[in-house]
């Protein structure tokens, strides 16, 4: 049995009938339970959690403002990808 090259394998994957996964804009940010911000796509799919002020965190926790800023920047990704 002859194995196809890596390029042929990749093309075979592209040609398969697997549905492509999309994350439709706009992406929104919501605060959840005074513990994190959640970034969601237009369909409500959760894309990112940005936690803050967790005293049990091993590393120095983010402040609420830092976490909100990071989540807001993540939510801008679709806009940034559309710009030439």
Secondary structure, 3 states (H helix, E strand, C coil): CCCCCHHHHHHHHHHCCCCCCCCCCCCEEEEECCCEEEEECCCCCEEEEEECCCCCCCCCCCCHHHHHHHHHHHHCHHHHHHCC
